[in-house]
Protein backbone atom coordinates (compact mmCIF):
# COMPACT_ATOMS: atom_id res chain seq x y z
CA UNK A 1 0.00 0.00 0.00
CA UNK A 2 1.20 3.46 -0.93
CA UNK A 3 0.81 6.50 1.27
CA UNK A 4 -1.04 9.57 -0.04
CA UNK A 5 2.32 11.31 -0.43
CA UNK A 6 3.69 8.42 -2.49
CA UNK A 7 0.62 8.38 -4.75
CA UNK A 8 0.99 12.12 -5.29
CA UNK A 9 4.69 11.81 -6.08
CA UNK A 10 4.00 8.99 -8.58
CA UNK A 11 1.29 11.05 -10.30
CA UNK A 12 3.64 14.02 -10.67
CA UNK A 13 6.47 11.86 -12.04
CA UNK A 14 4.17 10.15 -14.55
CA UNK A 15 2.87 13.48 -15.83
CA UNK A 16 -0.70 12.83 -14.66
CA UNK A 17 -0.44 15.97 -12.52
CA UNK A 18 1.14 19.15 -13.84
CA UNK A 19 2.54 21.22 -10.95
CA UNK A 20 2.75 24.36 -13.07
CA UNK A 21 -0.96 24.14 -13.89
CA UNK A 22 -1.87 23.50 -10.25
CA UNK A 23 0.27 26.42 -9.12
CA UNK A 24 -1.46 28.72 -11.60
CA UNK A 25 -4.88 27.50 -10.47
CA UNK A 26 -4.00 28.19 -6.85
CA UNK A 27 -2.73 31.66 -7.67
CA UNK A 28 -5.88 32.37 -9.72
CA UNK A 29 -8.10 31.18 -6.85
CA UNK A 30 -6.19 33.46 -4.47
CA UNK A 31 -6.56 36.36 -6.90
CA UNK A 32 -10.30 35.78 -7.32
CA UNK A 33 -10.71 35.70 -3.55
CA UNK A 34 -9.40 39.26 -3.29
CA UNK A 35 -11.43 40.45 -6.32
CA UNK A 36 -14.69 38.92 -5.09
CA UNK A 37 -17.25 41.54 -4.12
CA UNK A 38 -15.61 44.34 -6.10
CA UNK A 39 -17.28 45.76 -9.20
CA UNK A 40 -15.07 47.01 -12.02
CA UNK A 41 -16.49 49.68 -14.30
CA UNK A 42 -15.24 50.92 -17.66
CA UNK A 43 -16.01 54.08 -19.60
CA UNK A 44 -16.14 54.91 -23.30
CA UNK A 45 -12.47 55.96 -23.18
CA UNK A 46 -11.36 52.50 -22.12
CA UNK A 47 -10.55 53.47 -18.53
CA UNK A 48 -11.36 51.11 -15.66
CA UNK A 49 -12.75 52.10 -12.25
CA UNK A 50 -13.34 50.49 -8.87
CA UNK A 51 -14.49 51.87 -5.55
CA UNK A 52 -11.92 51.18 -2.84
CA UNK A 53 -13.08 52.42 0.52
CA UNK A 54 -14.31 55.98 0.11
CA UNK A 55 -12.38 56.58 -3.12
CA UNK A 56 -13.06 55.79 -6.76
CA UNK A 57 -9.80 54.58 -8.31
CA UNK A 58 -9.07 54.78 -12.04
CA UNK A 59 -6.55 52.79 -14.09
CA UNK A 60 -5.85 52.40 -17.80
CA UNK A 61 -6.14 48.58 -17.95
CA UNK A 62 -8.30 45.97 -16.29
CA UNK A 63 -5.23 44.16 -15.00
CA UNK A 64 -3.99 47.36 -13.35
CA UNK A 65 -7.30 48.02 -11.57
CA UNK A 66 -7.37 44.40 -10.41
CA UNK A 67 -3.88 44.79 -8.95
CA UNK A 68 -5.05 47.91 -7.09
CA UNK A 69 -8.01 45.97 -5.65
CA UNK A 70 -5.74 43.10 -4.55
CA UNK A 71 -3.28 45.53 -2.94
CA UNK A 72 -6.14 47.29 -1.15
CA UNK A 73 -7.47 43.99 0.19
CA UNK A 74 -4.07 42.80 1.36
CA UNK A 75 -3.39 46.08 3.14
CA UNK A 76 -6.77 45.80 4.83
CA UNK A 77 -5.85 42.39 6.24
CA UNK A 78 -3.97 42.06 9.52
CA UNK A 79 -1.03 44.30 8.76
CA UNK A 80 0.23 45.71 12.04
CA UNK A 81 2.77 48.47 12.40
CA UNK A 82 6.23 47.90 13.84
CA UNK A 83 4.95 49.35 17.12
CA UNK A 84 2.03 46.91 17.21
CA UNK A 85 4.26 43.93 16.41
CA UNK A 86 6.65 44.93 19.20
CA UNK A 87 3.81 45.15 21.73
CA UNK A 88 2.33 41.81 20.62
CA UNK A 89 5.74 40.15 20.75
CA UNK A 90 6.45 41.53 24.23
CA UNK A 91 3.02 40.58 25.59
CA UNK A 92 3.45 37.05 24.26
CA UNK A 93 6.92 36.65 25.82
CA UNK A 94 5.58 37.87 29.14
CA UNK A 95 2.47 35.70 28.91
CA UNK A 96 4.58 32.59 28.22
CA UNK A 97 6.95 33.61 31.03
CA UNK A 98 9.86 33.55 28.58
CA UNK A 99 11.01 36.82 30.14
CA UNK A 100 10.65 38.42 33.57
CA UNK A 101 8.95 41.74 34.27
CA UNK A 102 12.34 43.41 34.69
CA UNK A 103 13.50 42.12 31.29
CA UNK A 104 10.21 43.31 29.79
CA UNK A 105 10.88 46.74 31.27
CA UNK A 106 14.44 46.78 29.87
CA UNK A 107 13.24 45.85 26.37
CA UNK A 108 10.67 48.65 26.51
CA UNK A 109 13.37 51.15 27.47
CA UNK A 110 15.53 50.05 24.55
CA UNK A 111 12.55 50.32 22.19
CA UNK A 112 11.78 53.83 23.44
CA UNK A 113 15.43 54.83 23.11
CA UNK A 114 16.00 53.62 19.55
CA UNK A 115 12.64 53.16 17.77
CA UNK A 116 9.93 55.26 19.41
CA UNK A 117 9.15 58.42 17.47
CA UNK A 118 11.14 57.29 14.42
CA UNK A 119 9.46 56.78 10.99
CA UNK A 120 10.01 53.03 11.27
CA UNK A 121 7.66 52.84 14.26
CA UNK A 122 4.53 53.51 12.18
CA UNK A 123 5.58 51.45 9.16
CA UNK A 124 3.44 48.45 8.32
CA UNK A 125 5.46 45.36 9.11
CA UNK A 126 4.60 43.75 5.77
CA UNK A 127 6.26 46.73 4.06
CA UNK A 128 9.59 46.31 5.84
CA UNK A 129 12.42 45.27 3.55
CA UNK A 130 15.85 43.99 4.49
CA UNK A 131 17.41 47.05 2.83
CA UNK A 132 15.30 49.48 4.86
CA UNK A 133 15.89 47.59 8.09
CA UNK A 134 19.65 47.43 7.59
CA UNK A 135 19.77 51.16 6.80
CA UNK A 136 17.78 51.91 9.97
CA UNK A 137 20.13 49.80 12.11
CA UNK A 138 23.31 51.29 10.66
CA UNK A 139 21.99 54.86 11.01
CA UNK A 140 20.94 54.16 14.61
CA UNK A 141 24.44 52.86 15.43
CA UNK A 142 26.06 55.93 13.85
CA UNK A 143 23.64 58.56 15.21
CA UNK A 144 23.78 57.23 18.77
CA UNK A 145 27.47 56.22 18.84
CA UNK A 146 26.41 52.76 19.97
CA UNK A 147 28.92 50.42 21.52
CA UNK A 148 28.85 46.76 20.50
CA UNK A 149 27.00 45.98 23.73
CA UNK A 150 24.36 48.67 23.10
CA UNK A 151 23.86 47.35 19.57
CA UNK A 152 23.35 43.90 21.04
CA UNK A 153 20.38 45.28 22.99
CA UNK A 154 18.88 46.82 19.83
CA UNK A 155 19.51 43.60 17.91
CA UNK A 156 17.68 41.58 20.57
CA UNK A 157 14.39 43.42 20.15
CA UNK A 158 14.55 43.59 16.34
CA UNK A 159 15.44 39.90 16.14
CA UNK A 160 12.57 39.11 18.50
CA UNK A 161 10.08 41.00 16.33
CA UNK A 162 11.29 39.25 13.17
CA UNK A 163 10.98 35.83 14.79
CA UNK A 164 7.48 36.66 16.02
CA UNK A 165 6.35 38.05 12.64
CA UNK A 166 7.99 35.39 10.41
CA UNK A 167 5.35 33.70 8.29
CA UNK A 168 2.64 36.05 9.53
CA UNK A 169 3.74 39.53 8.49
CA UNK A 170 7.18 39.04 6.92
CA UNK A 171 9.39 36.57 5.10
CA UNK A 172 12.59 38.10 6.49
CA UNK A 173 14.65 35.50 8.33
CA UNK A 174 16.18 36.94 11.51
CA UNK A 175 19.09 34.50 11.39
CA UNK A 176 20.09 35.09 7.77
CA UNK A 177 19.44 38.86 8.01
CA UNK A 178 21.78 39.42 10.96
CA UNK A 179 24.15 36.73 9.69
CA UNK A 180 24.61 38.66 6.46
CA UNK A 181 25.27 41.99 8.15
CA UNK A 182 28.97 42.80 8.27
CA UNK A 183 30.51 45.39 10.60
CA UNK A 184 34.00 46.80 10.55
CA UNK A 185 36.11 47.35 13.65
CA UNK A 186 35.27 51.07 13.42
CA UNK A 187 31.49 50.59 13.33
CA UNK A 188 30.94 50.71 17.06
CA UNK A 189 31.98 53.34 19.58
CA UNK A 190 34.52 52.27 22.14
CA UNK A 191 33.84 52.82 25.79
CA UNK A 192 36.89 54.31 27.47
CA UNK A 193 37.36 52.74 30.90
CA UNK A 194 39.23 54.48 33.67
CA UNK A 195 40.72 51.36 35.21
CA UNK A 196 41.54 53.08 38.49
CA UNK A 197 37.81 53.68 39.01
CA UNK A 198 36.82 50.09 38.30
CA UNK A 199 38.01 48.80 41.69
CA UNK A 200 38.80 50.16 45.14
CA UNK A 201 42.54 50.73 45.45
CA UNK A 202 44.58 48.90 48.06
CA UNK A 203 44.92 51.96 50.28
CA UNK A 204 41.20 52.81 49.94
CA UNK A 205 39.90 49.42 51.10
CA UNK A 206 41.01 49.73 54.78
CA UNK A 207 39.65 53.29 54.86
CA UNK A 208 36.27 52.07 53.62
CA UNK A 209 36.22 49.10 56.01
CA UNK A 210 37.00 51.32 59.00
CA UNK A 211 34.33 53.85 57.98
CA UNK A 212 31.65 51.15 57.65
CA UNK A 213 32.61 49.33 60.84
CA UNK A 214 32.52 52.51 62.93
CA UNK A 215 29.03 53.41 61.78
CA UNK A 216 27.81 49.85 62.26
CA UNK A 217 24.32 50.23 60.83
CA UNK A 218 22.65 47.29 59.09
CA UNK A 219 23.24 49.00 55.74
CA UNK A 220 26.91 49.62 56.57
CA UNK A 221 27.44 46.02 57.65
CA UNK A 222 25.85 44.88 54.40
CA UNK A 223 28.48 46.71 52.39
CA UNK A 224 31.20 45.30 54.64
CA UNK A 225 29.85 41.82 53.85
CA UNK A 226 29.94 42.63 50.13
CA UNK A 227 33.65 43.47 50.43
CA UNK A 228 34.19 40.07 52.06
CA UNK A 229 32.04 37.92 49.75
CA UNK A 230 31.68 39.73 46.41
CA UNK A 231 27.94 39.03 46.18
CA UNK A 232 25.87 41.14 43.80
CA UNK A 233 23.85 43.91 45.42
CA UNK A 234 20.57 42.29 44.31
CA UNK A 235 21.69 39.02 45.89
CA UNK A 236 22.76 40.81 49.06
CA UNK A 237 19.34 42.45 49.47
CA UNK A 238 17.56 39.10 49.01
CA UNK A 239 19.51 36.93 51.50
CA UNK A 240 17.25 35.23 54.04
CA UNK A 241 18.52 34.15 57.43
CA UNK A 242 17.71 30.55 56.56
CA UNK A 243 20.25 30.79 53.71
CA UNK A 244 23.09 30.96 56.25
CA UNK A 245 24.50 27.76 57.70
CA UNK A 246 27.65 26.43 59.34
CA UNK A 247 29.30 23.20 58.25
CA UNK A 248 32.49 21.75 59.75
CA UNK A 249 33.10 25.03 61.53
CA UNK A 250 32.86 27.14 58.35
CA UNK A 251 30.02 29.52 57.49
CA UNK A 252 28.39 29.53 54.05
CA UNK A 253 25.66 31.63 52.46
CA UNK A 254 23.41 29.93 49.93
CA UNK A 255 22.88 32.51 47.19
CA UNK A 256 19.79 31.62 45.18
CA UNK A 257 17.58 34.71 45.18
CA UNK A 258 17.89 38.23 43.83
CA UNK A 259 16.02 41.49 43.97
CA UNK A 260 14.42 42.67 40.74
CA UNK A 261 12.88 45.99 39.79
CA UNK A 262 10.57 46.86 36.91
CA UNK A 263 8.08 49.49 35.86
CA UNK A 264 4.37 48.73 35.49
CA UNK A 265 1.68 51.30 34.72
CA UNK A 266 4.16 54.08 35.46
CA UNK A 267 5.02 52.71 38.92
CA UNK A 268 8.28 50.98 39.87
CA UNK A 269 7.77 47.60 41.54
CA UNK A 270 10.50 45.87 43.54
CA UNK A 271 10.34 42.22 44.54
CA UNK A 272 12.52 39.20 45.27
CA UNK A 273 12.89 36.55 42.56
CA UNK A 274 13.26 33.02 43.87
CA UNK A 275 16.14 32.34 41.49
CA UNK A 276 19.49 34.08 40.82
CA UNK A 277 20.69 36.04 37.78
CA UNK A 278 21.98 32.86 36.09
CA UNK A 279 22.24 29.14 36.76
CA UNK A 280 25.86 29.65 37.85
CA UNK A 281 24.60 32.26 40.30
CA UNK A 282 23.04 29.53 42.48
CA UNK A 283 26.01 28.86 44.73
CA UNK A 284 27.32 28.47 48.27
CA UNK A 285 29.58 31.37 49.15
CA UNK A 286 32.27 30.68 51.74
CA UNK A 287 32.54 33.28 54.52
CA UNK A 288 35.93 34.15 55.91
CA UNK A 289 36.23 34.52 59.70
CA UNK A 290 35.80 38.27 59.27
CA UNK A 291 32.73 37.77 57.04
CA UNK A 292 31.23 35.36 59.59
CA UNK A 293 31.68 37.96 62.34
CA UNK A 294 29.87 40.53 60.20
CA UNK A 295 26.98 38.11 59.56
CA UNK A 296 26.64 37.41 63.28
CA UNK A 297 26.56 41.15 64.05
CA UNK A 298 23.78 41.62 61.52
CA UNK A 299 21.71 38.73 62.89
CA UNK A 300 22.16 40.06 66.44
CA UNK A 301 20.49 43.30 65.34
CA UNK A 302 17.45 41.44 64.00
CA UNK A 303 17.41 37.85 65.31
CA UNK A 304 13.82 37.08 64.32
CA UNK A 305 13.74 38.66 60.90
CA UNK A 306 13.14 36.75 57.70
CA UNK A 307 15.73 38.61 55.67
CA UNK A 308 19.29 39.18 56.79
CA UNK A 309 19.00 42.90 56.05
CA UNK A 310 15.88 44.23 57.71
CA UNK A 311 14.99 47.31 59.69
CA UNK A 312 11.67 47.69 61.50
CA UNK A 313 10.39 44.56 59.79
CA UNK A 314 11.12 45.83 56.28
CA UNK A 315 13.71 44.42 53.92
CA UNK A 316 16.44 46.82 52.83
CA UNK A 317 16.36 47.36 49.07
CA UNK A 318 19.27 47.76 46.66
CA UNK A 319 19.02 51.53 46.61
CA UNK A 320 19.72 51.70 50.37
CA UNK A 321 23.15 50.15 49.83
CA UNK A 322 23.77 52.31 46.76
CA UNK A 323 23.01 55.49 48.71
CA UNK A 324 25.24 54.35 51.57
CA UNK A 325 28.11 53.78 49.15
CA UNK A 326 27.72 57.30 47.73
CA UNK A 327 27.86 58.86 51.22
CA UNK A 328 30.86 56.75 52.17
CA UNK A 329 32.92 57.68 49.10
CA UNK A 330 32.12 61.38 49.45
CA UNK A 331 32.97 61.29 53.17
CA UNK A 332 36.32 59.62 52.46
CA UNK A 333 37.00 61.96 49.53
CA UNK A 334 37.56 59.10 47.10
CA UNK A 335 35.94 58.54 43.68
CA UNK A 336 32.35 57.31 43.98
CA UNK A 337 32.32 53.64 43.07
CA UNK A 338 29.19 51.53 42.89
CA UNK A 339 28.38 48.29 44.68
CA UNK A 340 29.37 46.48 41.49
CA UNK A 341 32.88 47.92 41.86
CA UNK A 342 33.09 46.18 45.24
CA UNK A 343 32.34 42.93 43.45
CA UNK A 344 35.13 43.65 40.96
CA UNK A 345 37.46 44.46 43.85
CA UNK A 346 36.65 41.10 45.41
CA UNK A 347 37.33 39.25 42.14
CA UNK A 348 40.63 41.08 41.72
CA UNK A 349 41.66 40.22 45.30
CA UNK A 350 40.98 36.50 44.75
CA UNK A 351 42.97 36.41 41.51
CA UNK A 352 45.90 38.37 42.98
CA UNK A 353 45.78 36.10 46.03
CA UNK A 354 46.41 33.01 43.89
CA UNK A 355 43.09 31.35 44.74
CA UNK A 356 42.33 28.33 42.52
CA UNK A 357 40.32 29.31 39.46
CA UNK A 358 37.58 26.78 40.20
CA UNK A 359 37.07 28.33 43.64
CA UNK A 360 37.04 31.87 42.22
CA UNK A 361 34.39 30.90 39.67
CA UNK A 362 32.24 29.33 42.39
CA UNK A 363 32.55 32.28 44.76
CA UNK A 364 31.77 34.78 42.00
CA UNK A 365 28.90 32.79 40.51
CA UNK A 366 30.41 32.85 37.02
CA UNK A 367 30.24 30.08 34.43
CA UNK A 368 33.98 30.23 33.70
CA UNK A 369 37.15 32.04 34.78
CA UNK A 370 37.34 33.92 31.46
CA UNK A 371 34.41 36.10 32.52
CA UNK A 372 36.07 36.92 35.85
CA UNK A 373 39.43 37.76 34.30
CA UNK A 374 38.04 39.80 31.41
CA UNK A 375 35.43 41.87 33.22
CA UNK A 376 36.27 41.69 36.92
CA UNK A 377 40.03 41.90 37.12
CA UNK A 378 41.77 45.28 37.38
CA UNK A 379 44.98 46.05 39.19
CA UNK A 380 44.12 47.91 42.39
CA UNK A 381 47.69 48.89 43.21
CA UNK A 382 48.14 52.65 43.43
CA UNK A 383 50.54 54.30 41.00
CA UNK A 384 53.39 54.46 43.52
CA UNK A 385 53.27 50.71 44.13
CA UNK A 386 52.99 49.98 40.41
CA UNK A 387 56.13 52.03 39.79
CA UNK A 388 57.97 50.30 42.66
CA UNK A 389 57.13 46.84 41.30
CA UNK A 390 58.24 47.74 37.77
CA UNK A 391 61.49 49.25 39.12
CA UNK A 392 62.26 46.06 41.10
CA UNK A 393 61.47 43.85 38.10
CA UNK A 394 63.75 45.81 35.78
CA UNK A 395 66.67 45.71 38.23
CA UNK A 396 66.69 41.91 38.41
Residue pairs with C-beta under 8 A, 6 or more apart in sequence:
2 10
8 17
11 17
12 19
31 66
31 70
34 69
34 70
34 73
34 74
35 66
35 69
35 70
38 50
38 51
38 52
38 69
39 50
39 51
40 48
40 49
40 50
40 62
40 65
40 66
40 69
41 48
41 49
41 50
42 48
42 49
42 62
43 49
46 60
47 58
47 59
47 60
48 58
48 59
48 60
48 61
48 62
48 64
48 65
49 56
49 57
49 58
49 59
49 65
50 56
50 57
50 65
50 68
50 69
51 57
52 68
52 69
52 72
53 72
57 65
57 68
58 65
59 65
59 68
74 126
75 124
78 168
78 169
79 124
79 125
79 126
79 169
80 88
80 124
80 125
80 169
81 121
81 122
81 123
81 124
81 125
82 115
82 120
82 121
82 122
82 123
82 125
82 128
82 161
83 115
83 116
83 121
83 122
84 125
85 125
85 161
85 164
85 165
85 169
86 111
86 115
86 157
86 161
88 164
89 160
89 161
89 164
89 165
90 104
90 107
90 108
92 164
93 99
93 104
93 160
94 101
94 104
99 107
100 260
100 262
100 273
101 260
101 262
101 264
101 269
102 260
102 261
102 262
104 262
105 261
105 262
105 263
105 264
106 153
107 156
107 157
107 160
108 263
110 153
110 154
110 156
110 157
111 157
113 144
114 140
114 144
114 154
115 121
115 157
118 136
120 128
120 132
120 136
123 132
125 161
125 165
125 169
125 170
126 169
126 170
128 170
128 172
129 172
130 172
130 177
133 158
133 172
133 177
134 177
134 181
137 151
137 154
137 155
137 158
137 181
140 146
140 154
141 151
141 154
141 187
141 188
144 150
145 189
146 154
146 188
146 189
147 188
147 189
147 190
147 191
148 188
149 191
151 188
155 178
158 174
159 174
159 178
162 170
162 172
162 173
162 174
162 177
163 174
166 172
166 173
166 174
195 378
195 379
196 335
197 335
197 337
197 341
198 341
198 344
198 378
199 337
199 341
199 344
199 345
199 348
199 378
199 380
200 208
200 334
200 337
200 341
200 342
200 345
200 380
201 380
201 381
201 382
202 380
202 381
202 382
202 385
203 382
204 332
204 334
205 227
205 345
205 380
207 332
207 334
208 223
208 227
208 328
208 332
208 334
209 224
209 227
211 328
211 331
211 332
212 220
212 221
212 223
212 224
212 328
213 220
213 224
216 297
218 298
218 301
218 302
218 309
218 310
218 311
218 316
219 309
219 316
219 320
219 321
219 324
220 324
221 294
221 297
221 298
221 301
222 236
222 298
222 309
222 316
222 321
222 324
223 321
223 324
223 325
223 328
223 339
223 342
224 294
225 231
225 236
225 291
225 294
225 295
225 298
226 233
226 236
226 321
226 339
226 342
226 343
226 346
227 342
227 345
227 346
228 287
228 288
228 290
228 291
228 294
228 346
229 253
229 285
229 287
229 291
229 346
229 363
230 285
230 342
230 343
230 346
230 347
230 350
230 363
230 364
231 239
231 253
231 255
231 285
231 343
232 258
232 277
232 281
232 339
232 340
232 343
232 365
233 259
233 318
233 321
233 322
233 339
233 340
234 258
234 259
234 260
234 277
234 318
235 255
235 257
235 258
235 259
235 276
235 277
235 281
235 365
236 309
236 321
236 339
237 259
237 272
237 307
237 309
237 315
237 316
237 317
237 318
237 320
237 321
238 257
238 258
238 259
238 272
238 273
238 307
239 253
239 255
239 257
239 307
239 308
239 309
240 257
240 306
240 307
240 308
241 299
241 305
241 306
241 307
241 308
243 253
243 254
243 255
243 256
243 257
243 308
244 251
244 252
244 253
244 254
244 295
244 299
244 308
245 251
245 252
245 254
246 252
250 286
250 287
251 286
251 287
251 291
251 292
251 295
252 284
252 285
252 286
252 287
253 284
253 285
253 287
253 295
254 283
254 284
254 285
255 276
255 281
255 282
255 283
255 284
255 285
255 365
256 274
256 275
256 276
256 281
256 282
256 283
257 272
257 273
257 274
257 275
257 276
258 272
258 273
258 275
258 276
258 277
258 281
259 270
259 271
259 272
259 273
259 317
259 318
260 270
260 271
260 272
260 273
261 268
261 269
261 270
261 318
262 268
262 269
263 269
270 317
270 318
272 315
275 282
276 282
276 283
276 365
277 365
278 365
278 367
279 367
280 361
280 365
280 366
280 367
281 365
282 365
283 362
283 363
283 365
284 362
285 363
286 363
287 295
295 308
298 308
298 309
299 308
302 310
302 311
305 313
306 315
307 315
307 316
309 315
309 316
310 316
318 339
321 339
322 338
322 339
325 336
325 337
325 338
325 339
325 342
326 336
329 335
329 336
329 337
330 336
343 364
343 376
344 375
344 376
344 377
344 378
345 380
346 363
346 364
347 360
347 364
347 372
347 376
347 377
348 376
348 377
348 378
348 379
348 380
349 380
350 359
350 360
350 363
350 364
351 360
351 372
351 373
351 377
355 363
357 369
360 369
360 372
361 367
361 368
361 369
361 372
364 372
364 376
366 372
379 386
381 389
